[in-house]
Amino acid sequence: MEVRDHTGEVRRWHLLDSGPLLAERGITPRGTLLAVHGNPTYSFLFRSLVREDIPWRLIAVDQLEMGYSERTGVTRRYQDRITDLSLLTDALSLRGPVVTVGHDWGGLISAGWALDNRHDVAGMILTNTGVHQKLEEALPKALQLATAPGFRTASTSLTDAFLRTTLSLSKPALPQEVQDAYLAPYRRRSRRLGIDQFVADIPAAADHPSRPTLERVAEGLAGLQVPTLFAWGPKDITFSDRFLRDLIQRVPHADVHRFEKASHLVWEDADVAGLVADWLHTTFGTAEEPRTAAPAWRPVSSWAEPAPTRPVGARITELAHDPLHAHRPAVVELGTDDGERREISWSLLDRRVDDIAAGLLAHGVRPGDRVSLLITPGADLTGVLYACFRIGAVAVVADAGLGTAGLTRAVIGSHPDWFIGIRRALAGARALGWPGRRLSVEQLPTVDRVALGVETSIAELARSGAMMRELGAPLDAPQPAPDADAAILFTSGSTGPAKGAVLTHAQLGAMFTAVGDTLDLAPERGLVAGFATFALLGPALGAPTVVPDMDIMRPGDLTAPALAEAIAALGRPAVFTAPAALRSIIETAHQLDDEGRAAMAGAASFFSAGAPIPAQLLRELRTLMPEARALTPYGMTECLAVAATDLEGIEAAGDGAGVCVGRPVPRVEIAIAVMDELGRTTGEITEEPGAIGEVLIRAPHVRDRYLMLWRTTHTSMRFEGWHATGDVGHLDAEGRLWIEGRAGHVLSTAQGPFTPVVVEDAAEAVPTVRRAGAAAVGPRGTQQVVVILETDEGYRPGKPGRPRPAEASLQEAVRRSVRERAGAEVVAVFTTSALPTDIRHNSKIDRAALSRWSEQTLRGERAEAL
């Protein structure tokens, strides 16, 4: 298309225009997507937006000097490109509604166009871009190198190194035909001069010619009140999360979705087009059914019966002023550095919370600030956490059980304003570049404080807070509103990168109420938290709490002696462990002395959550805790608790498909989204006994949303009023819930769908099999079933290796058991030293990894160790 540019010359533009295709299909477009690429790509980047579920006309431009558009020989600055784009859209007679779509430099240019043509703009989509670079901030290292004198031209136009480096950022590597397509318009040096110009136009310095335009657009975005979507690949070495944080501050109403594994070319690395299709439909409707107003955000909890409301942490204050309990222990610390046991009373804990809260406020922590906490469970973590709740700061809880990589993703992805940690965590934060102003727990020597970038310590803030309160200064912070964010709790990451579940104060308080009602915790019955994160619940429930002396990153390694010591510290407590710890406790029971056995026998109740618990393990545990009620609640980070049962309830339920997790706890409703013959969730919701499908729940303590995961939130709420858990199971005639695995792991065979737990239970019925994992190979509807086993011989906890074919007799026994008990045919059986599981619970099998390994192996490829 020929258009006059900003110099008045006629220029030839190359466009990707889906308008003729829509007309051919008889589709009246809902509006226009104006897509603008960056450097060094072209309109090819947006080809995925041409799809049947996007009834919008796509106009994706090749900017002048780029792609297949004209090479004019004229140097184009940022403002010139905005003007050129406006002249093009005028020539196209493009009118609203227009949703701009931008990537990299195209994000800046499309945002500038949107500000200049706001009368036509209905929405804005930005992907891995930056609209502002602070003068005091250094450019990303990749851009520092690209803009270095003598290197820029050599890498951008003399050679195609800049382009090839950009393409290499995607992992796994882009298909060769895709790489060739990106290289095609830039084969000669004369075709690459635009790439050089773009790099030269980066306005990092105050006197750069494009700096005024950058400032104008960055400041103007705040006034562009249109629906906005940010889709991001956080592995980008150029536009890192700090640019996303800047965008969110400028456009706080934007919907955000981070594709955790994606890099700079997020359009190639992730299903951005699918996200855009969902967002357009949700935000604007279809051409036939347009929305007349923006959709209201309504969390699942708003459909549920409300729970009693009270400020989070109110129970601490109540017990601190109760003469009967004020001086009794609230938190007991074992395994301290000096080997001494420490007890913190309710009265001291209450004072400590208020002192820290006052100190945080005085130091500048404000309501709504996100505070990432990496503190060893105990009095320090309890004090800081409840101080955050008290002043309305949002606590980010991503425990060390996620592992270093998972923890890094969680902390960086939560965009914290503050980071409070122990010395080791602060050193890691410094080395890994975690964001947030830093506070230490203990007071550090000056040299360490400077080296770690620490402003002050919680110890110092607590002292200053206590001094202010002694001088009569009140704690100047109202109680947070019930609908204000209270916490971001990260999931275990067992089915992909850990997700941050955002809970409001009302939802978090309802969660505490649900757990307290289910577990019958009270000041007279403390809590042994063998899963460290659970220690945070104890104070809100009025339950004295102790964490056993254990490695919190390996909860499955909890030993019987360590558990006995913790039980003895509280007398007759309720005991919680991660599911994987059960075997370790039973296998180390021989290490108990008489005193330890007596302590174990004194436990009043035992419970475990995070994965369904087979009845046999509960029976074995009863030999150590004969008086304890063996309770197995079902729930998740997003909603704890959902259902519960005990050993007697499991035995009364008898044999069935999956694991019985009991009836709903108070104020929780459960339903099933029925599966079709291919194992896919349908739109039919039922409570009929025996119907298999995805488990749906609603309750006042269901999370509000997932942090910066718009599509994940939308998907989990696709059934109005329900939270789709991703678990698959059924309800029986007595209203009990049976869990049969994850919906995404259902085996879709030619014989019909099989849920993974049903296959695994059948395999585990074979003697010598400790645990089994079911894998699927092939396309849906014709998948083949593969079973990978842990056996008593060769088992190495926490050390997955490369599976090998099982012995012939074991293969036949597993095949026969699965055929007779589940009705499924198994094509291959392998054994391994340990099945891959999530780090936090050490129990949720990574069946997706098993399926990938099985696919590679059965194709004759050499698969990596699990």
DRENDO-172179 format. One record per residue (C-alpha): residue in one letter; x, y, z. Coordinates in steps of 0.25 Angstrom, whole numbers, plus 5000, padded with zeros to 4 digits. Example, Ala and Ser with C-alpha at 12.3 -4.5 7.8 and 13.67 -1.06 7.14 Angstrom:
R:A:5049:4982:5031
R:S:5055:4996:5029
***
This chain:
R:M:5000:5000:5000
R:E:5005:5014:4996
R:V:5004:5025:5007
R:R:5011:5039:5008
R:D:5021:5039:5020
R:H:5024:5050:5030
R:T:5034:5056:5019
R:G:5023:5056:5009
R:E:5029:5045:5000
R:V:5020:5033:4996
R:R:5025:5021:5002
R:R:5021:5006:5000
R:W:5016:4999:5013
R:H:5014:4984:5014
R:L:5002:4979:5022
R:L:4996:4966:5028
R:D:4981:4969:5026
R:S:4971:4959:5030
R:G:4959:4967:5025
R:P:4957:4960:5012
R:L:4958:4946:5019
R:L:4947:4951:5029
R:A:4938:4956:5017
R:E:4940:4942:5010
R:R:4935:4935:5023
R:G:4923:4945:5024
R:I:4928:4950:5037
R:T:4925:4965:5041
R:P:4937:4969:5049
R:R:4935:4974:5063
R:G:4946:4984:5061
R:T:4961:4985:5057
R:L:4974:4980:5063
R:L:4985:4989:5059
R:A:4998:4981:5062
R:V:5011:4988:5062
R:H:5024:4979:5063
R:G:5037:4983:5069
R:N:5052:4981:5065
R:P:5056:4972:5058
R:T:5043:4966:5054
R:Y:5032:4969:5045
R:S:5017:4966:5043
R:F:5020:4951:5043
R:L:5020:4952:5058
R:F:5005:4954:5058
R:R:5001:4943:5049
R:S:4995:4935:5060
R:L:4984:4945:5062
R:V:4977:4941:5049
R:R:4968:4930:5055
R:E:4953:4927:5055
R:D:4951:4931:5070
R:I:4956:4945:5068
R:P:4945:4952:5059
R:W:4953:4965:5058
R:R:4960:4970:5046
R:L:4975:4969:5048
R:I:4984:4980:5041
R:A:4999:4976:5045
R:V:5008:4986:5039
R:D:5023:4984:5034
R:Q:5029:4998:5039
R:L:5036:5006:5028
R:E:5051:5001:5027
R:M:5046:4987:5033
R:G:5040:4974:5028
R:Y:5035:4975:5014
R:S:5032:4990:5014
R:E:5040:5000:5007
R:R:5055:5004:5010
R:T:5054:5019:5009
R:G:5068:5023:5013
R:V:5062:5033:5023
R:T:5066:5033:5038
R:R:5053:5031:5046
R:R:5052:5035:5060
R:Y:5041:5030:5070
R:Q:5032:5042:5067
R:D:5034:5040:5052
R:R:5029:5025:5053
R:I:5017:5030:5061
R:T:5013:5040:5051
R:D:5016:5030:5039
R:L:5006:5020:5046
R:S:4995:5031:5047
R:L:4997:5035:5033
R:L:4995:5020:5029
R:T:4983:5018:5037
R:D:4977:5031:5031
R:A:4980:5025:5018
R:L:4973:5012:5022
R:S:4961:5021:5027
R:L:4962:5012:5040
R:R:4952:5016:5050
R:G:4948:5010:5064
R:P:4947:5002:5071
R:V:4962:4999:5070
R:V:4970:4991:5079
R:T:4985:4993:5078
R:V:4995:4982:5079
R:G:5009:4985:5081
R:H:5022:4977:5084
R:D:5036:4982:5087
R:W:5038:4996:5080
R:G:5024:4994:5074
R:G:5018:4995:5088
R:L:5024:5009:5089
R:I:5019:5013:5075
R:S:5005:5007:5077
R:A:5004:5014:5090
R:G:5008:5027:5084
R:W:4998:5025:5073
R:A:4987:5021:5083
R:L:4989:5035:5090
R:D:4988:5042:5077
R:N:4976:5035:5072
R:R:4969:5032:5085
R:H:4955:5035:5079
R:D:4956:5022:5072
R:V:4963:5014:5082
R:A:4955:5003:5090
R:G:4966:4996:5096
R:M:4981:4993:5097
R:I:4990:4980:5097
R:L:5005:4981:5100
R:T:5015:4970:5100
R:N:5029:4970:5105
R:T:5031:4985:5103
R:G:5035:4997:5111
R:V:5030:5011:5110
R:H:5040:5018:5119
R:Q:5054:5017:5123
R:K:5058:5025:5136
R:L:5071:5033:5134
R:E:5077:5028:5146
R:E:5075:5014:5142
R:A:5084:5006:5134
R:L:5080:5000:5121
R:P:5078:4985:5121
R:K:5092:4978:5119
R:A:5087:4973:5105
R:L:5084:4987:5101
R:Q:5097:4993:5107
R:L:5104:4983:5098
R:A:5095:4986:5086
R:T:5097:5001:5087
R:A:5112:5000:5090
R:P:5121:5009:5080
R:G:5127:5000:5069
R:F:5118:4988:5072
R:R:5104:4994:5069
R:T:5106:4994:5054
R:A:5114:4982:5053
R:S:5104:4974:5060
R:T:5091:4980:5054
R:S:5094:4983:5039
R:L:5108:4978:5035
R:T:5104:4965:5040
R:D:5090:4958:5044
R:A:5096:4955:5059
R:F:5085:4964:5066
R:L:5074:4957:5058
R:R:5079:4943:5061
R:T:5082:4946:5075
R:T:5068:4950:5077
R:L:5063:4938:5071
R:S:5072:4929:5079
R:L:5065:4934:5092
R:S:5053:4925:5091
R:K:5055:4911:5098
R:P:5053:4901:5092
R:A:5058:4907:5079
R:L:5048:4912:5069
R:P:5046:4902:5057
R:Q:5056:4905:5046
R:E:5045:4909:5036
R:V:5040:4920:5046
R:Q:5055:4925:5048
R:D:5056:4925:5033
R:A:5043:4933:5031
R:Y:5049:4944:5041
R:L:5062:4944:5034
R:A:5056:4945:5020
R:P:5053:4960:5019
R:Y:5067:4963:5025
R:R:5077:4955:5016
R:R:5085:4967:5011
R:R:5092:4978:5019
R:S:5083:4989:5012
R:R:5071:4982:5017
R:R:5076:4982:5031
R:L:5079:4997:5033
R:G:5065:4999:5040
R:I:5070:4990:5050
R:D:5082:4998:5053
R:Q:5073:5011:5053
R:F:5064:5005:5063
R:V:5076:5002:5073
R:A:5081:5016:5071
R:D:5068:5022:5074
R:I:5068:5016:5088
R:P:5065:5029:5097
R:A:5074:5026:5109
R:A:5080:5039:5111
R:A:5073:5052:5114
R:D:5078:5059:5102
R:H:5074:5048:5092
R:P:5065:5054:5081
R:S:5054:5043:5084
R:R:5054:5046:5099
R:P:5043:5056:5099
R:T:5034:5047:5091
R:L:5037:5036:5101
R:E:5033:5045:5113
R:R:5021:5049:5106
R:V:5015:5035:5103
R:A:5020:5030:5117
R:E:5012:5041:5124
R:G:5000:5040:5115
R:L:4997:5026:5117
R:A:4991:5029:5131
R:G:4980:5036:5124
R:L:4977:5026:5114
R:Q:4965:5019:5122
R:V:4962:5007:5112
R:P:4962:4992:5115
R:T:4977:4988:5115
R:L:4984:4975:5114
R:F:4999:4972:5117
R:A:5004:4959:5113
R:W:5018:4956:5117
R:G:5030:4946:5115
R:P:5038:4948:5128
R:K:5050:4941:5123
R:D:5053:4953:5114
R:I:5067:4958:5116
R:T:5063:4972:5110
R:F:5049:4975:5115
R:S:5050:4969:5129
R:D:5039:4970:5139
R:R:5044:4984:5144
R:F:5038:4989:5131
R:L:5025:4981:5134
R:R:5025:4987:5148
R:D:5026:5001:5142
R:L:5014:4998:5132
R:I:5005:4993:5143
R:Q:5008:5006:5151
R:R:5004:5015:5139
R:V:4992:5006:5136
R:P:4988:5000:5149
R:H:4974:4995:5143
R:A:4981:4986:5133
R:D:4979:4971:5132
R:V:4992:4964:5133
R:H:4997:4950:5129
R:R:5011:4945:5131
R:F:5015:4933:5123
R:E:5026:4928:5132
R:K:5034:4920:5123
R:A:5034:4930:5111
R:S:5045:4940:5107
R:H:5045:4952:5098
R:L:5038:4946:5086
R:V:5026:4943:5095
R:W:5017:4942:5083
R:E:5025:4930:5078
R:D:5028:4924:5092
R:A:5013:4924:5098
R:D:4999:4924:5093
R:V:4998:4939:5093
R:A:4987:4938:5082
R:G:4979:4929:5090
R:L:4980:4939:5102
R:V:4976:4950:5093
R:A:4964:4943:5088
R:D:4959:4940:5102
R:W:4961:4954:5106
R:L:4955:4960:5094
R:H:4942:4952:5096
R:T:4942:4954:5111
R:T:4944:4969:5110
R:F:4936:4973:5097
R:G:4928:4961:5094
R:T:4925:4957:5079
R:A:4920:4964:5067
R:E:4907:4958:5069
R:E:4907:4960:5084
R:P:4915:4972:5088
R:R:4916:4976:5102
R:T:4910:4989:5107
R:A:4918:4990:5119
R:A:4932:4985:5124
R:P:4930:4972:5131
R:A:4929:4972:5146
R:W:4940:4965:5154
R:R:4932:4955:5164
R:P:4941:4945:5172
R:V:4935:4932:5174
R:S:4934:4935:5189
R:S:4923:4945:5186
R:W:4913:4934:5183
R:A:4916:4926:5196
R:E:4910:4927:5209
R:P:4919:4937:5217
R:A:4928:4933:5229
R:P:4928:4940:5242
R:T:4937:4953:5240
R:R:4948:4958:5249
R:P:4961:4964:5247
R:V:4972:4954:5243
R:G:4980:4953:5256
R:A:4969:4957:5265
R:R:4971:4944:5273
R:I:4985:4947:5277
R:T:4980:4960:5284
R:E:4969:4953:5290
R:L:4978:4942:5297
R:A:4988:4953:5300
R:H:4978:4960:5309
R:D:4972:4947:5315
R:P:4978:4944:5329
R:L:4977:4929:5326
R:H:4985:4929:5314
R:A:4993:4942:5313
R:H:5006:4936:5318
R:R:5005:4922:5312
R:P:5013:4919:5300
R:A:5008:4924:5286
R:V:5020:4920:5278
R:V:5030:4909:5282
R:E:5044:4909:5275
R:L:5052:4896:5274
R:G:5065:4894:5266
R:T:5070:4908:5269
R:D:5085:4911:5266
R:D:5089:4910:5281
R:G:5081:4897:5283
R:E:5071:4904:5293
R:R:5056:4903:5293
R:R:5049:4916:5293
R:E:5035:4920:5296
R:I:5028:4933:5292
R:S:5015:4936:5300
R:W:5002:4941:5294
R:S:5005:4954:5302
R:L:5019:4956:5296
R:L:5014:4952:5282
R:D:5003:4962:5283
R:R:5013:4973:5287
R:R:5023:4969:5277
R:V:5013:4969:5265
R:D:5009:4984:5269
R:D:5023:4988:5271
R:I:5027:4983:5257
R:A:5015:4989:5251
R:A:5018:5002:5257
R:G:5032:5001:5252
R:L:5029:4997:5238
R:L:5019:5009:5237
R:A:5030:5019:5242
R:H:5040:5013:5232
R:G:5030:5015:5220
R:V:5023:5002:5218
R:R:5009:5006:5214
R:P:4995:4999:5212
R:G:4995:4991:5199
R:D:5010:4990:5198
R:R:5015:4976:5195
R:V:5024:4970:5205
R:S:5032:4957:5202
R:L:5035:4949:5214
R:L:5047:4939:5214
R:I:5048:4936:5229
R:T:5050:4923:5236
R:P:5036:4919:5242
R:G:5036:4923:5257
R:A:5034:4935:5265
R:D:5040:4945:5255
R:L:5032:4940:5243
R:T:5019:4940:5252
R:G:5022:4954:5257
R:V:5025:4960:5243
R:L:5014:4953:5236
R:Y:5003:4958:5246
R:A:5009:4972:5246
R:C:5007:4973:5231
R:F:4993:4968:5233
R:R:4991:4979:5244
R:I:4995:4990:5235
R:G:4989:4985:5222
R:A:5002:4982:5215
R:V:5001:4970:5206
R:A:5009:4958:5210
R:V:5015:4950:5199
R:V:5018:4936:5205
R:A:5026:4927:5195
R:D:5033:4917:5204
R:A:5047:4911:5202
R:G:5040:4897:5199
R:L:5038:4903:5185
R:G:5053:4901:5183
R:T:5063:4912:5178
R:A:5057:4913:5164
R:G:5043:4913:5168
R:L:5045:4923:5179
R:T:5052:4932:5170
R:R:5041:4932:5160
R:A:5031:4934:5171
R:V:5038:4946:5177
R:I:5041:4953:5164
R:G:5027:4950:5159
R:S:5020:4956:5171
R:H:5027:4969:5168
R:P:5029:4972:5183
R:D:5032:4986:5189
R:W:5039:4981:5201
R:F:5047:4968:5204
R:I:5049:4963:5218
R:G:5058:4951:5220
R:I:5069:4944:5228
R:R:5083:4947:5224
R:R:5084:4935:5215
R:A:5071:4939:5208
R:L:5076:4953:5206
R:A:5090:4948:5200
R:G:5081:4940:5190
R:A:5073:4952:5187
R:R:5085:4961:5185
R:A:5092:4950:5176
R:L:5079:4947:5168
R:G:5074:4961:5166
R:W:5061:4960:5174
R:P:5053:4973:5174
R:G:5049:4981:5186
R:R:5055:4989:5197
R:R:5062:4980:5207
R:L:5060:4978:5222
R:S:5067:4968:5230
R:V:5061:4960:5242
R:E:5073:4962:5251
R:Q:5082:4974:5253
R:L:5094:4972:5244
R:P:5108:4978:5244
R:T:5109:4990:5236
R:V:5118:4984:5226
R:D:5108:4972:5224
R:R:5097:4982:5223
R:V:5104:4990:5212
R:A:5108:4978:5204
R:L:5094:4972:5204
R:G:5087:4986:5202
R:V:5079:4985:5215
R:E:5073:4998:5220
R:T:5070:4993:5234
R:S:5065:4981:5242
R:I:5052:4976:5248
R:A:5059:4976:5261
R:E:5062:4991:5260
R:L:5048:4994:5255
R:A:5042:4987:5266
R:R:5050:4995:5276
R:S:5046:5008:5270
R:G:5032:5004:5269
R:A:5032:5000:5284
R:M:5038:5013:5287
R:M:5028:5021:5280
R:R:5016:5013:5286
R:E:5022:5016:5300
R:L:5023:5031:5297
R:G:5008:5030:5294
R:A:5008:5030:5279
R:P:4996:5021:5275
R:L:4998:5010:5264
R:D:4994:5020:5252
R:A:4987:5009:5243
R:P:4972:5006:5242
R:Q:4968:4992:5241
R:P:4969:4988:5226
R:A:4956:4987:5218
R:P:4950:4973:5217
R:D:4952:4973:5202
R:A:4966:4978:5202
R:D:4977:4969:5198
R:A:4983:4962:5210
R:A:4993:4951:5205
R:I:4999:4945:5192
R:L:5000:4930:5195
R:F:5008:4922:5185
R:T:5004:4908:5181
R:S:5013:4896:5181
R:G:5016:4897:5166
R:S:5013:4882:5164
R:T:5006:4884:5151
R:G:5014:4895:5145
R:P:5021:4908:5151
R:A:5015:4912:5165
R:K:5004:4921:5164
R:G:5001:4933:5174
R:A:4987:4932:5179
R:V:4982:4945:5184
R:L:4973:4945:5196
R:T:4966:4957:5202
R:H:4965:4959:5217
R:A:4951:4954:5217
R:Q:4955:4942:5209
R:L:4967:4939:5218
R:G:4959:4941:5231
R:A:4949:4931:5225
R:M:4960:4921:5222
R:F:4965:4922:5236
R:T:4951:4919:5241
R:A:4949:4907:5232
R:V:4962:4901:5236
R:G:4959:4903:5251
R:D:4946:4897:5250
R:T:4951:4885:5242
R:L:4963:4882:5251
R:D:4957:4886:5264
R:L:4969:4895:5268
R:A:4968:4903:5281
R:P:4978:4909:5291
R:E:4977:4896:5299
R:R:4981:4888:5287
R:G:4993:4893:5280
R:L:4998:4890:5266
R:V:5011:4883:5262
R:A:5013:4888:5248
R:G:5021:4877:5240
R:F:5019:4885:5228
R:A:5025:4899:5232
R:T:5015:4908:5224
R:F:5004:4903:5233
R:A:5011:4909:5245
R:L:5005:4922:5240
R:L:4991:4918:5243
R:G:4993:4914:5257
R:P:4993:4928:5263
R:A:4980:4932:5256
R:L:4973:4920:5261
R:G:4978:4922:5275
R:A:4986:4910:5275
R:P:5000:4909:5281
R:T:5010:4905:5270
R:V:5023:4898:5268
R:V:5031:4894:5256
R:P:5039:4881:5257
R:D:5054:4881:5255
R:M:5054:4878:5240
R:D:5059:4883:5227
R:I:5047:4891:5222
R:M:5051:4889:5208
R:R:5049:4874:5209
R:P:5037:4872:5218
R:G:5036:4857:5213
R:D:5049:4855:5221
R:L:5042:4858:5235
R:T:5047:4847:5245
R:A:5039:4841:5256
R:P:5049:4846:5267
R:A:5048:4860:5262
R:L:5033:4859:5262
R:A:5032:4853:5276
R:E:5041:4865:5281
R:A:5031:4875:5275
R:I:5019:4867:5281
R:A:5025:4867:5294
R:A:5027:4882:5294
R:L:5012:4884:5294
R:G:5006:4872:5301
R:R:4994:4867:5294
R:P:4994:4875:5280
R:A:4988:4873:5267
R:V:4999:4868:5257
R:F:5001:4872:5243
R:T:5011:4867:5233
R:A:5012:4867:5218
R:P:5007:4854:5212
R:A:5021:4849:5207
R:A:5026:4850:5222
R:L:5017:4838:5226
R:R:5026:4827:5221
R:S:5038:4834:5227
R:I:5031:4835:5240
R:I:5028:4820:5240
R:E:5041:4816:5235
R:T:5049:4823:5245
R:A:5040:4819:5257
R:H:5050:4809:5261
R:Q:5059:4821:5265
R:L:5049:4825:5276
R:D:5053:4823:5291
R:D:5043:4821:5301
R:E:5041:4835:5304
R:G:5039:4838:5289
R:R:5029:4827:5288
R:A:5021:4832:5300
R:A:5021:4846:5293
R:M:5016:4841:5280
R:A:5005:4833:5287
R:G:5000:4846:5293
R:A:4996:4853:5280
R:A:4981:4856:5280
R:S:4979:4857:5265
R:F:4987:4855:5253
R:F:4984:4861:5239
R:S:4991:4863:5226
R:A:4987:4870:5213
R:G:4993:4874:5200
R:A:4990:4860:5194
R:P:4980:4849:5197
R:I:4985:4839:5207
R:P:4983:4824:5205
R:A:4976:4818:5217
R:Q:4987:4808:5219
R:L:4997:4819:5222
R:L:4987:4824:5233
R:R:4986:4810:5239
R:E:5001:4809:5240
R:L:5002:4822:5246
R:R:4992:4818:5257
R:T:5002:4808:5262
R:L:5010:4821:5267
R:M:4999:4830:5270
R:P:4988:4820:5275
R:E:4979:4831:5282
R:A:4980:4841:5270
R:R:4968:4844:5261
R:A:4974:4841:5247
R:L:4968:4852:5239
R:T:4971:4855:5224
R:P:4965:4868:5220
R:Y:4965:4872:5205
R:G:4968:4886:5200
R:M:4978:4894:5193
R:T:4985:4907:5194
R:E:4973:4914:5187
R:C:4963:4908:5197
R:L:4967:4901:5210
R:A:4959:4893:5214
R:V:4949:4887:5205
R:A:4945:4874:5210
R:A:4950:4865:5221
R:T:4949:4851:5226
R:D:4956:4842:5236
R:L:4961:4827:5236
R:E:4947:4822:5241
R:G:4940:4830:5230
R:I:4950:4824:5219
R:E:4948:4810:5224
R:A:4933:4812:5224
R:A:4933:4817:5210
R:G:4940:4804:5205
R:D:4947:4802:5192
R:G:4944:4811:5181
R:A:4951:4819:5169
R:G:4961:4828:5175
R:V:4963:4833:5189
R:C:4951:4837:5198
R:V:4954:4851:5204
R:G:4940:4852:5211
R:R:4929:4862:5211
R:P:4929:4877:5209
R:V:4933:4885:5222
R:P:4923:4896:5226
R:R:4920:4907:5216
R:V:4926:4899:5205
R:E:4919:4894:5192
R:I:4924:4883:5183
R:A:4920:4879:5169
R:I:4925:4872:5157
R:A:4928:4877:5143
R:V:4925:4865:5135
R:M:4935:4859:5125
R:D:4932:4854:5111
R:E:4937:4841:5105
R:L:4951:4847:5102
R:G:4953:4852:5116
R:R:4950:4866:5113
R:T:4942:4875:5123
R:T:4929:4879:5118
R:G:4919:4890:5122
R:E:4910:4881:5129
R:I:4910:4883:5144
R:T:4904:4872:5153
R:E:4904:4867:5167
R:E:4899:4853:5163
R:P:4906:4841:5169
R:G:4917:4834:5161
R:A:4918:4845:5150
R:I:4933:4847:5147
R:G:4939:4860:5144
R:E:4946:4873:5149
R:V:4943:4876:5163
R:L:4937:4890:5165
R:I:4936:4897:5178
R:R:4930:4910:5184
R:A:4933:4915:5198
R:P:4935:4929:5205
R:H:4950:4925:5206
R:V:4953:4923:5191
R:R:4964:4931:5186
R:D:4960:4945:5179
R:R:4969:4943:5167
R:Y:4983:4938:5162
R:L:4994:4949:5162
R:M:4997:4954:5148
R:L:4990:4941:5142
R:W:4978:4947:5136
R:R:4975:4935:5127
R:T:4978:4925:5138
R:T:4968:4932:5147
R:H:4958:4933:5135
R:T:4959:4918:5132
R:S:4957:4914:5147
R:M:4945:4923:5148
R:R:4939:4919:5134
R:F:4927:4912:5142
R:E:4920:4924:5148
R:G:4920:4924:5163
R:W:4930:4912:5163
R:H:4945:4910:5165
R:A:4950:4899:5155
R:T:4960:4892:5163
R:G:4967:4885:5152
R:D:4965:4872:5160
R:V:4957:4861:5155
R:G:4948:4852:5163
R:H:4933:4848:5167
R:L:4923:4849:5178
R:D:4917:4836:5183
R:A:4903:4834:5188
R:E:4906:4839:5202
R:G:4911:4852:5197
R:R:4926:4848:5199
R:L:4937:4853:5189
R:W:4946:4844:5183
R:I:4959:4849:5176
R:E:4964:4842:5164
R:G:4976:4851:5160
R:R:4977:4864:5151
R:A:4968:4867:5140
R:G:4980:4870:5131
R:H:4986:4856:5134
R:V:4973:4848:5130
R:L:4977:4836:5120
R:S:4969:4837:5108
R:T:4970:4823:5102
R:A:4962:4816:5091
R:Q:4955:4809:5102
R:G:4950:4822:5108
R:P:4956:4831:5118
R:F:4963:4826:5131
R:T:4967:4835:5143
R:P:4981:4834:5147
R:V:4979:4830:5161
R:V:4970:4818:5157
R:V:4982:4813:5149
R:E:4992:4816:5159
R:D:4984:4809:5171
R:A:4983:4797:5162
R:A:4998:4796:5160
R:E:5001:4799:5175
R:A:4993:4787:5178
R:V:5004:4778:5173
R:P:5014:4774:5184
R:T:5028:4781:5184
R:V:5022:4794:5177
R:R:5023:4806:5186
R:R:5017:4816:5177
R:A:5013:4817:5163
R:G:5011:4828:5153
R:A:5002:4827:5141
R:A:5006:4833:5127
R:A:4999:4835:5114
R:V:5006:4834:5100
R:G:5000:4838:5087
R:P:4988:4847:5083
R:R:4976:4849:5091
R:G:4965:4838:5088
R:T:4976:4827:5085
R:Q:4986:4829:5096
R:Q:4994:4817:5101
R:V:4996:4815:5116
R:V:5010:4814:5122
R:V:5013:4812:5137
R:I:5025:4816:5144
R:L:5028:4810:5157
R:E:5036:4812:5170
R:T:5039:4798:5176
R:D:5044:4794:5190
R:E:5057:4790:5183
R:G:5066:4801:5178
R:Y:5057:4813:5184
R:R:5065:4825:5186
R:P:5056:4836:5192
R:G:5057:4850:5185
R:K:5066:4845:5174
R:P:5059:4842:5161
R:G:5067:4835:5151
R:R:5065:4829:5137
R:P:5055:4818:5137
R:R:5058:4805:5132
R:P:5048:4793:5127
R:A:5043:4786:5139
R:E:5046:4771:5140
R:A:5036:4762:5132
R:S:5029:4756:5144
R:L:5027:4770:5150
R:Q:5022:4775:5136
R:E:5012:4764:5135
R:A:5007:4766:5149
R:V:5005:4781:5147
R:R:4998:4779:5134
R:R:4989:4768:5140
R:S:4985:4777:5152
R:V:4982:4789:5144
R:R:4974:4781:5134
R:E:4966:4774:5145
R:R:4964:4786:5155
R:A:4963:4798:5145
R:G:4960:4792:5132
R:A:4971:4799:5125
R:E:4982:4792:5116
R:V:4997:4796:5119
R:V:5007:4796:5108
R:A:5019:4797:5116
R:V:5024:4797:5130
R:F:5037:4803:5135
R:T:5044:4805:5149
R:T:5051:4817:5154
R:S:5059:4820:5167
R:A:5048:4831:5170
R:L:5037:4837:5163
R:P:5038:4852:5161
R:T:5029:4860:5171
R:D:5027:4875:5175
R:I:5037:4880:5185
R:R:5028:4885:5195
R:H:5019:4873:5198
R:N:5029:4862:5192
R:S:5016:4855:5188
R:K:5009:4861:5176
R:I:5015:4852:5164
R:D:5019:4860:5152
R:R:5011:4852:5142
R:A:5014:4862:5131
R:A:5028:4859:5132
R:L:5026:4844:5132
R:S:5017:4845:5119
R:R:5028:4854:5112
R:W:5039:4843:5116
R:S:5030:4832:5111
R:E:5027:4839:5098
R:Q:5042:4840:5095
R:T:5045:4826:5100
R:L:5035:4819:5092
R:R:5039:4827:5079
R:G:5053:4821:5081
R:E:5059:4835:5085
R:R:5069:4836:5097
R:A:5061:4842:5108
R:E:5067:4850:5120
R:A:5066:4845:5134
R:L:5053:4849:5141
***
